[in-house]
Every structure is written in C-alpha cells, then in structure tokens.
Amino acid sequence: MSKQVLIHWPHGKSTACTAGCDWLAAARDAGFSIPTGCLGGSCGACEIDVNGTTIRACIATVPPSKSGQLNVELATDPYW
C-alpha cells in the first residue's frame, strides 16, 4: 500500500500525493511548473532539490518519506 506524502513546493503551496507518483504530474497538480527540456533525463532542465538531494523530475518519482513530508526547491547549477 502506497503512502501519501506531503510536498512543500517553492511557491509556498503544499500538496499531498501518493509515493511513486511522477514528479511532473505532482508539480502540475500543485500549480507549480518544473521546466523541462528533453523528457529523457539528459538535459538537466528539470532538476529540483528534494530534501537537499538533486533529482531530475522528468525521470524520477516521488519517494516515500519516513517523516511523510518532502521539501522541494529549484536546483541551481553554478555552471549554467
């Protein structure tokens, strides 16, 4: 049975979704736009930081969380 995860988005909104949900769909449902480019994981346009770990939203899913919560920030690349 998949658990609900509370996601805190950069724009101040919090939403819940089921662990295993697609990150892009979770963001869309929250009214938050994650930039995308290739949709295959190679360009890095969709990188977000989830609890301090950078992931590529186009190829990742919302993980389960022991605390039941995840904090999302936009990733920053100092070389871009």
mmCIF file of the N, C-alpha and C atoms, coordinates in Angstrom:
data_MODEL
# 
_entry.id   MODEL 
# 
loop_
_atom_site.group_PDB 
_atom_site.id 
_atom_site.type_symbol 
_atom_site.label_atom_id 
_atom_site.label_alt_id 
_atom_site.label_comp_id 
_atom_site.label_asym_id 
_atom_site.label_entity_id 
_atom_site.label_seq_id 
_atom_site.pdbx_PDB_ins_code 
_atom_site.Cartn_x 
_atom_site.Cartn_y 
_atom_site.Cartn_z 
_atom_site.occupancy 
_atom_site.B_iso_or_equiv 
_atom_site.pdbx_formal_charge 
_atom_site.auth_seq_id 
_atom_site.auth_comp_id 
_atom_site.auth_asym_id 
_atom_site.auth_atom_id 
_atom_site.pdbx_PDB_model_num 
ATOM 1   N N  . MET A 1 1  ? 0.831  -1.168 0.000   1.00 0.00 ? 1  MET A N  1 
ATOM 2   C CA . MET A 1 1  ? 0.000  0.000  0.000   1.00 0.00 ? 1  MET A CA 1 
ATOM 3   C C  . MET A 1 1  ? 0.890  1.250  0.000   1.00 0.00 ? 1  MET A C  1 
ATOM 4   N N  . SER A 1 2  ? 0.690  2.147  -0.952  1.00 0.00 ? 2  SER A N  1 
ATOM 5   C CA . SER A 1 2  ? 1.480  3.364  -1.047  1.00 0.00 ? 2  SER A CA 1 
ATOM 6   C C  . SER A 1 2  ? 0.976  4.402  -0.063  1.00 0.00 ? 2  SER A C  1 
ATOM 7   N N  . LYS A 1 3  ? 1.917  5.131  0.489   1.00 0.00 ? 3  LYS A N  1 
ATOM 8   C CA . LYS A 1 3  ? 1.566  6.157  1.466   1.00 0.00 ? 3  LYS A CA 1 
ATOM 9   C C  . LYS A 1 3  ? 1.493  7.530  0.819   1.00 0.00 ? 3  LYS A C  1 
ATOM 10  N N  . GLN A 1 4  ? 0.690  8.397  1.407   1.00 0.00 ? 4  GLN A N  1 
ATOM 11  C CA . GLN A 1 4  ? 0.611  9.785  0.988   1.00 0.00 ? 4  GLN A CA 1 
ATOM 12  C C  . GLN A 1 4  ? 1.836  10.538 1.517   1.00 0.00 ? 4  GLN A C  1 
ATOM 13  N N  . VAL A 1 5  ? 2.351  11.430 0.684   1.00 0.00 ? 5  VAL A N  1 
ATOM 14  C CA . VAL A 1 5  ? 3.495  12.256 1.044   1.00 0.00 ? 5  VAL A CA 1 
ATOM 15  C C  . VAL A 1 5  ? 3.076  13.708 0.890   1.00 0.00 ? 5  VAL A C  1 
ATOM 16  N N  . LEU A 1 6  ? 3.352  14.523 1.901   1.00 0.00 ? 6  LEU A N  1 
ATOM 17  C CA . LEU A 1 6  ? 3.079  15.946 1.832   1.00 0.00 ? 6  LEU A CA 1 
ATOM 18  C C  . LEU A 1 6  ? 4.295  16.631 1.214   1.00 0.00 ? 6  LEU A C  1 
ATOM 19  N N  . ILE A 1 7  ? 4.063  17.362 0.129   1.00 0.00 ? 7  ILE A N  1 
ATOM 20  C CA . ILE A 1 7  ? 5.153  18.036 -0.580  1.00 0.00 ? 7  ILE A CA 1 
ATOM 21  C C  . ILE A 1 7  ? 5.020  19.533 -0.377  1.00 0.00 ? 7  ILE A C  1 
ATOM 22  N N  . HIS A 1 8  ? 6.106  20.161 0.079   1.00 0.00 ? 8  HIS A N  1 
ATOM 23  C CA . HIS A 1 8  ? 6.172  21.609 0.255   1.00 0.00 ? 8  HIS A CA 1 
ATOM 24  C C  . HIS A 1 8  ? 6.909  22.179 -0.960  1.00 0.00 ? 8  HIS A C  1 
ATOM 25  N N  . TRP A 1 9  ? 6.191  22.954 -1.786  1.00 0.00 ? 9  TRP A N  1 
ATOM 26  C CA . TRP A 1 9  ? 6.724  23.487 -3.042  1.00 0.00 ? 9  TRP A CA 1 
ATOM 27  C C  . TRP A 1 9  ? 7.368  24.853 -2.843  1.00 0.00 ? 9  TRP A C  1 
ATOM 28  N N  . PRO A 1 10 ? 8.257  25.275 -3.765  1.00 0.00 ? 10 PRO A N  1 
ATOM 29  C CA . PRO A 1 10 ? 8.933  26.570 -3.626  1.00 0.00 ? 10 PRO A CA 1 
ATOM 30  C C  . PRO A 1 10 ? 7.990  27.775 -3.623  1.00 0.00 ? 10 PRO A C  1 
ATOM 31  N N  . HIS A 1 11 ? 6.818  27.660 -4.216  1.00 0.00 ? 11 HIS A N  1 
ATOM 32  C CA . HIS A 1 11 ? 5.910  28.807 -4.282  1.00 0.00 ? 11 HIS A CA 1 
ATOM 33  C C  . HIS A 1 11 ? 5.019  28.924 -3.045  1.00 0.00 ? 11 HIS A C  1 
ATOM 34  N N  . GLY A 1 12 ? 5.355  28.144 -1.999  1.00 0.00 ? 12 GLY A N  1 
ATOM 35  C CA . GLY A 1 12 ? 4.649  28.256 -0.732  1.00 0.00 ? 12 GLY A CA 1 
ATOM 36  C C  . GLY A 1 12 ? 3.450  27.345 -0.561  1.00 0.00 ? 12 GLY A C  1 
ATOM 37  N N  . LYS A 1 13 ? 3.066  26.639 -1.601  1.00 0.00 ? 13 LYS A N  1 
ATOM 38  C CA . LYS A 1 13 ? 1.923  25.735 -1.522  1.00 0.00 ? 13 LYS A CA 1 
ATOM 39  C C  . LYS A 1 13 ? 2.396  24.343 -1.092  1.00 0.00 ? 13 LYS A C  1 
ATOM 40  N N  . SER A 1 14 ? 1.544  23.644 -0.388  1.00 0.00 ? 14 SER A N  1 
ATOM 41  C CA . SER A 1 14 ? 1.816  22.259 -0.010  1.00 0.00 ? 14 SER A CA 1 
ATOM 42  C C  . SER A 1 14 ? 0.688  21.389 -0.538  1.00 0.00 ? 14 SER A C  1 
ATOM 43  N N  . THR A 1 15 ? 1.047  20.252 -1.092  1.00 0.00 ? 15 THR A N  1 
ATOM 44  C CA . THR A 1 15 ? 0.060  19.303 -1.599  1.00 0.00 ? 15 THR A CA 1 
ATOM 45  C C  . THR A 1 15 ? 0.463  17.896 -1.201  1.00 0.00 ? 15 THR A C  1 
ATOM 46  N N  . ALA A 1 16 ? -0.485 16.989 -1.242  1.00 0.00 ? 16 ALA A N  1 
ATOM 47  C CA . ALA A 1 16 ? -0.211 15.582 -0.943  1.00 0.00 ? 16 ALA A CA 1 
ATOM 48  C C  . ALA A 1 16 ? -0.365 14.760 -2.212  1.00 0.00 ? 16 ALA A C  1 
ATOM 49  N N  . CYS A 1 17 ? 0.484  13.759 -2.340  1.00 0.00 ? 17 CYS A N  1 
ATOM 50  C CA . CYS A 1 17 ? 0.338  12.807 -3.439  1.00 0.00 ? 17 CYS A CA 1 
ATOM 51  C C  . CYS A 1 17 ? 0.820  11.448 -2.942  1.00 0.00 ? 17 CYS A C  1 
ATOM 52  N N  . THR A 1 18 ? 0.583  10.445 -3.730  1.00 0.00 ? 18 THR A N  1 
ATOM 53  C CA . THR A 1 18 ? 0.978  9.087  -3.382  1.00 0.00 ? 18 THR A CA 1 
ATOM 54  C C  . THR A 1 18 ? 2.435  8.872  -3.758  1.00 0.00 ? 18 THR A C  1 
ATOM 55  N N  . ALA A 1 19 ? 3.197  8.256  -2.854  1.00 0.00 ? 19 ALA A N  1 
ATOM 56  C CA . ALA A 1 19 ? 4.574  7.897  -3.174  1.00 0.00 ? 19 ALA A CA 1 
ATOM 57  C C  . ALA A 1 19 ? 4.572  7.051  -4.452  1.00 0.00 ? 19 ALA A C  1 
ATOM 58  N N  . GLY A 1 20 ? 5.480  7.349  -5.349  1.00 0.00 ? 20 GLY A N  1 
ATOM 59  C CA . GLY A 1 20 ? 5.547  6.656  -6.631  1.00 0.00 ? 20 GLY A CA 1 
ATOM 60  C C  . GLY A 1 20 ? 4.948  7.468  -7.765  1.00 0.00 ? 20 GLY A C  1 
ATOM 61  N N  . CYS A 1 21 ? 4.278  8.570  -7.420  1.00 0.00 ? 21 CYS A N  1 
ATOM 62  C CA . CYS A 1 21 ? 3.695  9.467  -8.417  1.00 0.00 ? 21 CYS A CA 1 
ATOM 63  C C  . CYS A 1 21 ? 4.815  10.146 -9.213  1.00 0.00 ? 21 CYS A C  1 
ATOM 64  N N  . ASP A 1 22 ? 4.560  10.450 -10.458 1.00 0.00 ? 22 ASP A N  1 
ATOM 65  C CA . ASP A 1 22 ? 5.501  11.163 -11.309 1.00 0.00 ? 22 ASP A CA 1 
ATOM 66  C C  . ASP A 1 22 ? 5.684  12.590 -10.785 1.00 0.00 ? 22 ASP A C  1 
ATOM 67  N N  . TRP A 1 23 ? 6.929  13.069 -10.676 1.00 0.00 ? 23 TRP A N  1 
ATOM 68  C CA . TRP A 1 23 ? 7.193  14.411 -10.161 1.00 0.00 ? 23 TRP A CA 1 
ATOM 69  C C  . TRP A 1 23 ? 6.544  15.496 -11.003 1.00 0.00 ? 23 TRP A C  1 
ATOM 70  N N  . LEU A 1 24 ? 6.575  15.362 -12.316 1.00 0.00 ? 24 LEU A N  1 
ATOM 71  C CA . LEU A 1 24 ? 5.985  16.394 -13.177 1.00 0.00 ? 24 LEU A CA 1 
ATOM 72  C C  . LEU A 1 24 ? 4.475  16.477 -12.970 1.00 0.00 ? 24 LEU A C  1 
ATOM 73  N N  . ALA A 1 25 ? 3.825  15.340 -12.795 1.00 0.00 ? 25 ALA A N  1 
ATOM 74  C CA . ALA A 1 25 ? 2.380  15.325 -12.540 1.00 0.00 ? 25 ALA A CA 1 
ATOM 75  C C  . ALA A 1 25 ? 2.074  15.913 -11.158 1.00 0.00 ? 25 ALA A C  1 
ATOM 76  N N  . ALA A 1 26 ? 2.885  15.581 -10.159 1.00 0.00 ? 26 ALA A N  1 
ATOM 77  C CA . ALA A 1 26 ? 2.676  16.128 -8.815  1.00 0.00 ? 26 ALA A CA 1 
ATOM 78  C C  . ALA A 1 26 ? 2.815  17.646 -8.833  1.00 0.00 ? 26 ALA A C  1 
ATOM 79  N N  . ALA A 1 27 ? 3.804  18.147 -9.561  1.00 0.00 ? 27 ALA A N  1 
ATOM 80  C CA . ALA A 1 27 ? 4.003  19.595 -9.660  1.00 0.00 ? 27 ALA A CA 1 
ATOM 81  C C  . ALA A 1 27 ? 2.833  20.260 -10.386 1.00 0.00 ? 27 ALA A C  1 
ATOM 82  N N  . ARG A 1 28 ? 2.416  19.668 -11.475 1.00 0.00 ? 28 ARG A N  1 
ATOM 83  C CA . ARG A 1 28 ? 1.281  20.219 -12.245 1.00 0.00 ? 28 ARG A CA 1 
ATOM 84  C C  . ARG A 1 28 ? 0.027  20.283 -11.379 1.00 0.00 ? 28 ARG A C  1 
ATOM 85  N N  . ASP A 1 29 ? -0.234 19.231 -10.609 1.00 0.00 ? 29 ASP A N  1 
ATOM 86  C CA . ASP A 1 29 ? -1.401 19.205 -9.724  1.00 0.00 ? 29 ASP A CA 1 
ATOM 87  C C  . ASP A 1 29 ? -1.318 20.278 -8.640  1.00 0.00 ? 29 ASP A C  1 
ATOM 88  N N  . ALA A 1 30 ? -0.088 20.681 -8.291  1.00 0.00 ? 30 ALA A N  1 
ATOM 89  C CA . ALA A 1 30 ? 0.123  21.714 -7.274  1.00 0.00 ? 30 ALA A CA 1 
ATOM 90  C C  . ALA A 1 30 ? 0.133  23.118 -7.867  1.00 0.00 ? 30 ALA A C  1 
ATOM 91  N N  . GLY A 1 31 ? 0.019  23.203 -9.189  1.00 0.00 ? 31 GLY A N  1 
ATOM 92  C CA . GLY A 1 31 ? 0.078  24.510 -9.835  1.00 0.00 ? 31 GLY A CA 1 
ATOM 93  C C  . GLY A 1 31 ? 1.493  25.047 -9.936  1.00 0.00 ? 31 GLY A C  1 
ATOM 94  N N  . PHE A 1 32 ? 2.469  24.157 -9.841  1.00 0.00 ? 32 PHE A N  1 
ATOM 95  C CA . PHE A 1 32 ? 3.874  24.541 -9.908  1.00 0.00 ? 32 PHE A CA 1 
ATOM 96  C C  . PHE A 1 32 ? 4.459  24.011 -11.208 1.00 0.00 ? 32 PHE A C  1 
ATOM 97  N N  . SER A 1 33 ? 5.185  24.827 -11.894 1.00 0.00 ? 33 SER A N  1 
ATOM 98  C CA . SER A 1 33 ? 5.765  24.431 -13.177 1.00 0.00 ? 33 SER A CA 1 
ATOM 99  C C  . SER A 1 33 ? 7.245  24.104 -13.018 1.00 0.00 ? 33 SER A C  1 
ATOM 100 N N  . ILE A 1 34 ? 7.605  22.889 -13.369 1.00 0.00 ? 34 ILE A N  1 
ATOM 101 C CA . ILE A 1 34 ? 9.010  22.486 -13.410 1.00 0.00 ? 34 ILE A CA 1 
ATOM 102 C C  . ILE A 1 34 ? 9.442  22.574 -14.871 1.00 0.00 ? 34 ILE A C  1 
ATOM 103 N N  . PRO A 1 35 ? 10.466 23.369 -15.179 1.00 0.00 ? 35 PRO A N  1 
ATOM 104 C CA . PRO A 1 35 ? 10.913 23.470 -16.562 1.00 0.00 ? 35 PRO A CA 1 
ATOM 105 C C  . PRO A 1 35 ? 11.397 22.112 -17.065 1.00 0.00 ? 35 PRO A C  1 
ATOM 106 N N  . THR A 1 36 ? 11.078 21.797 -18.288 1.00 0.00 ? 36 THR A N  1 
ATOM 107 C CA . THR A 1 36 ? 11.538 20.540 -18.882 1.00 0.00 ? 36 THR A CA 1 
ATOM 108 C C  . THR A 1 36 ? 12.132 20.819 -20.246 1.00 0.00 ? 36 THR A C  1 
ATOM 109 N N  . GLY A 1 37 ? 12.980 19.939 -20.674 1.00 0.00 ? 37 GLY A N  1 
ATOM 110 C CA . GLY A 1 37 ? 13.600 20.070 -21.986 1.00 0.00 ? 37 GLY A CA 1 
ATOM 111 C C  . GLY A 1 37 ? 13.451 18.777 -22.753 1.00 0.00 ? 37 GLY A C  1 
ATOM 112 N N  . CYS A 1 38 ? 14.276 17.836 -22.417 1.00 0.00 ? 38 CYS A N  1 
ATOM 113 C CA . CYS A 1 38 ? 14.367 16.613 -23.213 1.00 0.00 ? 38 CYS A CA 1 
ATOM 114 C C  . CYS A 1 38 ? 13.344 15.543 -22.837 1.00 0.00 ? 38 CYS A C  1 
ATOM 115 N N  . LEU A 1 39 ? 12.860 15.538 -21.614 1.00 0.00 ? 39 LEU A N  1 
ATOM 116 C CA . LEU A 1 39 ? 11.974 14.489 -21.073 1.00 0.00 ? 39 LEU A CA 1 
ATOM 117 C C  . LEU A 1 39 ? 12.611 13.105 -21.122 1.00 0.00 ? 39 LEU A C  1 
ATOM 118 N N  . GLY A 1 40 ? 13.915 13.070 -21.071 1.00 0.00 ? 40 GLY A N  1 
ATOM 119 C CA . GLY A 1 40 ? 14.615 11.792 -21.053 1.00 0.00 ? 40 GLY A CA 1 
ATOM 120 C C  . GLY A 1 40 ? 15.731 11.757 -20.030 1.00 0.00 ? 40 GLY A C  1 
ATOM 121 N N  . GLY A 1 41 ? 15.913 12.848 -19.315 1.00 0.00 ? 41 GLY A N  1 
ATOM 122 C CA . GLY A 1 41 ? 16.889 12.860 -18.240 1.00 0.00 ? 41 GLY A CA 1 
ATOM 123 C C  . GLY A 1 41 ? 18.269 13.337 -18.611 1.00 0.00 ? 41 GLY A C  1 
ATOM 124 N N  . SER A 1 42 ? 18.501 13.728 -19.862 1.00 0.00 ? 42 SER A N  1 
ATOM 125 C CA . SER A 1 42 ? 19.865 14.086 -20.232 1.00 0.00 ? 42 SER A CA 1 
ATOM 126 C C  . SER A 1 42 ? 20.173 15.577 -20.207 1.00 0.00 ? 42 SER A C  1 
ATOM 127 N N  . CYS A 1 43 ? 19.163 16.453 -20.280 1.00 0.00 ? 43 CYS A N  1 
ATOM 128 C CA . CYS A 1 43 ? 19.477 17.892 -20.384 1.00 0.00 ? 43 CYS A CA 1 
ATOM 129 C C  . CYS A 1 43 ? 19.603 18.573 -19.032 1.00 0.00 ? 43 CYS A C  1 
ATOM 130 N N  . GLY A 1 44 ? 18.924 18.092 -17.998 1.00 0.00 ? 44 GLY A N  1 
ATOM 131 C CA . GLY A 1 44 ? 19.022 18.669 -16.664 1.00 0.00 ? 44 GLY A CA 1 
ATOM 132 C C  . GLY A 1 44 ? 18.123 19.866 -16.409 1.00 0.00 ? 44 GLY A C  1 
ATOM 133 N N  . ALA A 1 45 ? 17.303 20.264 -17.372 1.00 0.00 ? 45 ALA A N  1 
ATOM 134 C CA . ALA A 1 45 ? 16.428 21.430 -17.197 1.00 0.00 ? 45 ALA A CA 1 
ATOM 135 C C  . ALA A 1 45 ? 15.436 21.239 -16.059 1.00 0.00 ? 45 ALA A C  1 
ATOM 136 N N  . CYS A 1 46 ? 15.059 20.013 -15.774 1.00 0.00 ? 46 CYS A N  1 
ATOM 137 C CA . CYS A 1 46 ? 14.022 19.742 -14.779 1.00 0.00 ? 46 CYS A CA 1 
ATOM 138 C C  . CYS A 1 46 ? 14.564 19.418 -13.396 1.00 0.00 ? 46 CYS A C  1 
ATOM 139 N N  . GLU A 1 47 ? 15.833 19.715 -13.133 1.00 0.00 ? 47 GLU A N  1 
ATOM 140 C CA . GLU A 1 47 ? 16.405 19.377 -11.832 1.00 0.00 ? 47 GLU A CA 1 
ATOM 141 C C  . GLU A 1 47 ? 15.742 20.167 -10.710 1.00 0.00 ? 47 GLU A C  1 
ATOM 142 N N  . ILE A 1 48 ? 15.393 19.441 -9.667  1.00 0.00 ? 48 ILE A N  1 
ATOM 143 C CA . ILE A 1 48 ? 14.867 20.038 -8.438  1.00 0.00 ? 48 ILE A CA 1 
ATOM 144 C C  . ILE A 1 48 ? 15.617 19.413 -7.266  1.00 0.00 ? 48 ILE A C  1 
ATOM 145 N N  . ASP A 1 49 ? 15.640 20.129 -6.164  1.00 0.00 ? 49 ASP A N  1 
ATOM 146 C CA . ASP A 1 49 ? 16.238 19.587 -4.943  1.00 0.00 ? 49 ASP A CA 1 
ATOM 147 C C  . ASP A 1 49 ? 15.118 19.094 -4.047  1.00 0.00 ? 49 ASP A C  1 
ATOM 148 N N  . VAL A 1 50 ? 15.185 17.832 -3.673  1.00 0.00 ? 50 VAL A N  1 
ATOM 149 C CA . VAL A 1 50 ? 14.189 17.223 -2.794  1.00 0.00 ? 50 VAL A CA 1 
ATOM 150 C C  . VAL A 1 50 ? 14.898 16.853 -1.502  1.00 0.00 ? 50 VAL A C  1 
ATOM 151 N N  . ASN A 1 51 ? 14.561 17.578 -0.441  1.00 0.00 ? 51 ASN A N  1 
ATOM 152 C CA . ASN A 1 51 ? 15.226 17.384 0.851   1.00 0.00 ? 51 ASN A CA 1 
ATOM 153 C C  . ASN A 1 51 ? 16.748 17.426 0.711   1.00 0.00 ? 51 ASN A C  1 
ATOM 154 N N  . GLY A 1 52 ? 17.232 18.333 -0.153  1.00 0.00 ? 52 GLY A N  1 
ATOM 155 C CA . GLY A 1 52 ? 18.673 18.529 -0.319  1.00 0.00 ? 52 GLY A CA 1 
ATOM 156 C C  . GLY A 1 52 ? 19.348 17.643 -1.343  1.00 0.00 ? 52 GLY A C  1 
ATOM 157 N N  . THR A 1 53 ? 18.612 16.737 -1.970  1.00 0.00 ? 53 THR A N  1 
ATOM 158 C CA . THR A 1 53 ? 19.176 15.864 -2.994  1.00 0.00 ? 53 THR A CA 1 
ATOM 159 C C  . THR A 1 53 ? 18.646 16.287 -4.353  1.00 0.00 ? 53 THR A C  1 
ATOM 160 N N  . THR A 1 54 ? 19.547 16.516 -5.307  1.00 0.00 ? 54 THR A N  1 
ATOM 161 C CA . THR A 1 54 ? 19.143 16.938 -6.638  1.00 0.00 ? 54 THR A CA 1 
ATOM 162 C C  . THR A 1 54 ? 18.682 15.734 -7.447  1.00 0.00 ? 54 THR A C  1 
ATOM 163 N N  . ILE A 1 55 ? 17.487 15.866 -8.038  1.00 0.00 ? 55 ILE A N  1 
ATOM 164 C CA . ILE A 1 55 ? 16.941 14.805 -8.897  1.00 0.00 ? 55 ILE A CA 1 
ATOM 165 C C  . ILE A 1 55 ? 16.479 15.426 -10.205 1.00 0.00 ? 55 ILE A C  1 
ATOM 166 N N  . ARG A 1 56 ? 16.295 14.611 -11.195 1.00 0.00 ? 56 ARG A N  1 
ATOM 167 C CA . ARG A 1 56 ? 15.734 15.051 -12.472 1.00 0.00 ? 56 ARG A CA 1 
ATOM 168 C C  . ARG A 1 56 ? 14.270 14.613 -12.501 1.00 0.00 ? 56 ARG A C  1 
ATOM 169 N N  . ALA A 1 57 ? 13.391 15.600 -12.440 1.00 0.00 ? 57 ALA A N  1 
ATOM 170 C CA . ALA A 1 57 ? 11.959 15.346 -12.272 1.00 0.00 ? 57 ALA A CA 1 
ATOM 171 C C  . ALA A 1 57 ? 11.342 14.575 -13.428 1.00 0.00 ? 57 ALA A C  1 
ATOM 172 N N  . CYS A 1 58 ? 11.916 14.675 -14.628 1.00 0.00 ? 58 CYS A N  1 
ATOM 173 C CA . CYS A 1 58 ? 11.305 14.006 -15.776 1.00 0.00 ? 58 CYS A CA 1 
ATOM 174 C C  . CYS A 1 58 ? 11.468 12.485 -15.731 1.00 0.00 ? 58 CYS A C  1 
ATOM 175 N N  . ILE A 1 59 ? 12.411 12.005 -14.927 1.00 0.00 ? 59 ILE A N  1 
ATOM 176 C CA . ILE A 1 59 ? 12.647 10.558 -14.882 1.00 0.00 ? 59 ILE A CA 1 
ATOM 177 C C  . ILE A 1 59 ? 12.534 9.978  -13.469 1.00 0.00 ? 59 ILE A C  1 
ATOM 178 N N  . ALA A 1 60 ? 12.125 10.805 -12.501 1.00 0.00 ? 60 ALA A N  1 
ATOM 179 C CA . ALA A 1 60 ? 12.042 10.350 -11.110 1.00 0.00 ? 60 ALA A CA 1 
ATOM 180 C C  . ALA A 1 60 ? 10.599 10.369 -10.623 1.00 0.00 ? 60 ALA A C  1 
ATOM 181 N N  . THR A 1 61 ? 10.365 9.614  -9.578  1.00 0.00 ? 61 THR A N  1 
ATOM 182 C CA . THR A 1 61 ? 9.044  9.598  -8.947  1.00 0.00 ? 61 THR A CA 1 
ATOM 183 C C  . THR A 1 61 ? 9.167  10.075 -7.502  1.00 0.00 ? 61 THR A C  1 
ATOM 184 N N  . VAL A 1 62 ? 8.051  10.471 -6.948  1.00 0.00 ? 62 VAL A N  1 
ATOM 185 C CA . VAL A 1 62 ? 8.015  10.933 -5.565  1.00 0.00 ? 62 VAL A CA 1 
ATOM 186 C C  . VAL A 1 62 ? 8.342  9.744  -4.662  1.00 0.00 ? 62 VAL A C  1 
ATOM 187 N N  . PRO A 1 63 ? 9.388  9.868  -3.833  1.00 0.00 ? 63 PRO A N  1 
ATOM 188 C CA . PRO A 1 63 ? 9.756  8.739  -2.979  1.00 0.00 ? 63 PRO A CA 1 
ATOM 189 C C  . PRO A 1 63 ? 8.920  8.708  -1.702  1.00 0.00 ? 63 PRO A C  1 
ATOM 190 N N  . PRO A 1 64 ? 8.860  7.564  -1.058  1.00 0.00 ? 64 PRO A N  1 
ATOM 191 C CA . PRO A 1 64 ? 8.240  7.529  0.263   1.00 0.00 ? 64 PRO A CA 1 
ATOM 192 C C  . PRO A 1 64 ? 9.120  8.335  1.219   1.00 0.00 ? 64 PRO A C  1 
ATOM 193 N N  . SER A 1 65 ? 8.538  8.824  2.281   1.00 0.00 ? 65 SER A N  1 
ATOM 194 C CA . SER A 1 65 ? 9.281  9.622  3.249   1.00 0.00 ? 65 SER A CA 1 
ATOM 195 C C  . SER A 1 65 ? 8.944  9.156  4.653   1.00 0.00 ? 65 SER A C  1 
ATOM 196 N N  . LYS A 1 66 ? 9.968  8.883  5.451   1.00 0.00 ? 66 LYS A N  1 
ATOM 197 C CA . LYS A 1 66 ? 9.721  8.449  6.830   1.00 0.00 ? 66 LYS A CA 1 
ATOM 198 C C  . LYS A 1 66 ? 8.940  9.488  7.605   1.00 0.00 ? 66 LYS A C  1 
ATOM 199 N N  . SER A 1 67 ? 9.224  10.776 7.336   1.00 0.00 ? 67 SER A N  1 
ATOM 200 C CA . SER A 1 67 ? 8.516  11.843 8.043   1.00 0.00 ? 67 SER A CA 1 
ATOM 201 C C  . SER A 1 67 ? 7.157  12.138 7.419   1.00 0.00 ? 67 SER A C  1 
ATOM 202 N N  . GLY A 1 68 ? 6.949  11.616 6.195   1.00 0.00 ? 68 GLY A N  1 
ATOM 203 C CA . GLY A 1 68 ? 5.701  11.882 5.492   1.00 0.00 ? 68 GLY A CA 1 
ATOM 204 C C  . GLY A 1 68 ? 5.703  13.204 4.753   1.00 0.00 ? 68 GLY A C  1 
ATOM 205 N N  . GLN A 1 69 ? 6.869  13.897 4.726   1.00 0.00 ? 69 GLN A N  1 
ATOM 206 C CA . GLN A 1 69 ? 6.965  15.200 4.092   1.00 0.00 ? 69 GLN A CA 1 
ATOM 207 C C  . GLN A 1 69 ? 8.230  15.307 3.255   1.00 0.00 ? 69 GLN A C  1 
ATOM 208 N N  . LEU A 1 70 ? 8.140  16.089 2.185   1.00 0.00 ? 70 LEU A N  1 
ATOM 209 C CA . LEU A 1 70 ? 9.302  16.391 1.344   1.00 0.00 ? 70 LEU A CA 1 
ATOM 210 C C  . LEU A 1 70 ? 9.322  17.885 1.072   1.00 0.00 ? 70 LEU A C  1 
ATOM 211 N N  . ASN A 1 71 ? 10.512 18.470 1.048   1.00 0.00 ? 71 ASN A N  1 
ATOM 212 C CA . ASN A 1 71 ? 10.682 19.880 0.730   1.00 0.00 ? 71 ASN A CA 1 
ATOM 213 C C  . ASN A 1 71 ? 11.353 19.989 -0.631  1.00 0.00 ? 71 ASN A C  1 
ATOM 214 N N  . VAL A 1 72 ? 10.745 20.761 -1.527  1.00 0.00 ? 72 VAL A N  1 
ATOM 215 C CA . VAL A 1 72 ? 11.255 20.916 -2.888  1.00 0.00 ? 72 VAL A CA 1 
ATOM 216 C C  . VAL A 1 72 ? 11.751 22.342 -3.082  1.00 0.00 ? 72 VAL A C  1 
ATOM 217 N N  . GLU A 1 73 ? 12.922 22.460 -3.686  1.00 0.00 ? 73 GLU A N  1 
ATOM 218 C CA . GLU A 1 73 ? 13.485 23.744 -4.103  1.00 0.00 ? 73 GLU A CA 1 
ATOM 219 C C  . GLU A 1 73 ? 13.967 23.572 -5.534  1.00 0.00 ? 73 GLU A C  1 
ATOM 220 N N  . LEU A 1 74 ? 14.027 24.668 -6.265  1.00 0.00 ? 74 LEU A N  1 
ATOM 221 C CA . LEU A 1 74 ? 14.595 24.599 -7.607  1.00 0.00 ? 74 LEU A CA 1 
ATOM 222 C C  . LEU A 1 74 ? 16.098 24.403 -7.467  1.00 0.00 ? 74 LEU A C  1 
ATOM 223 N N  . ALA A 1 75 ? 16.640 23.495 -8.252  1.00 0.00 ? 75 ALA A N  1 
ATOM 224 C CA . ALA A 1 75 ? 18.079 23.254 -8.233  1.00 0.00 ? 75 ALA A CA 1 
ATOM 225 C C  . ALA A 1 75 ? 18.793 24.423 -8.902  1.00 0.00 ? 75 ALA A C  1 
ATOM 226 N N  . THR A 1 76 ? 19.963 24.728 -8.431  1.00 0.00 ? 76 THR A N  1 
ATOM 227 C CA . THR A 1 76 ? 20.773 25.760 -9.080  1.00 0.00 ? 76 THR A CA 1 
ATOM 228 C C  . THR A 1 76 ? 22.108 25.149 -9.457  1.00 0.00 ? 76 THR A C  1 
ATOM 229 N N  . ASP A 1 77 ? 22.521 25.431 -10.679 1.00 0.00 ? 77 ASP A N  1 
ATOM 230 C CA . ASP A 1 77 ? 23.789 24.934 -11.185 1.00 0.00 ? 77 ASP A CA 1 
ATOM 231 C C  . ASP A 1 77 ? 24.691 26.138 -11.391 1.00 0.00 ? 77 ASP A C  1 
ATOM 232 N N  . PRO A 1 78 ? 25.794 26.246 -10.644 1.00 0.00 ? 78 PRO A N  1 
ATOM 233 C CA . PRO A 1 78 ? 26.649 27.425 -10.770 1.00 0.00 ? 78 PRO A CA 1 
ATOM 234 C C  . PRO A 1 78 ? 27.348 27.518 -12.128 1.00 0.00 ? 78 PRO A C  1 
ATOM 235 N N  . TYR A 1 79 ? 27.305 26.465 -12.927 1.00 0.00 ? 79 TYR A N  1 
ATOM 236 C CA . TYR A 1 79 ? 27.970 26.475 -14.229 1.00 0.00 ? 79 TYR A CA 1 
ATOM 237 C C  . TYR A 1 79 ? 27.050 26.828 -15.380 1.00 0.00 ? 79 TYR A C  1 
ATOM 238 N N  . TRP A 1 80 ? 25.753 27.009 -15.121 1.00 0.00 ? 80 TRP A N  1 
ATOM 239 C CA . TRP A 1 80 ? 24.816 27.373 -16.195 1.00 0.00 ? 80 TRP A CA 1 
ATOM 240 C C  . TRP A 1 80 ? 24.923 28.830 -16.469 1.00 0.00 ? 80 TRP A C  1 
# 
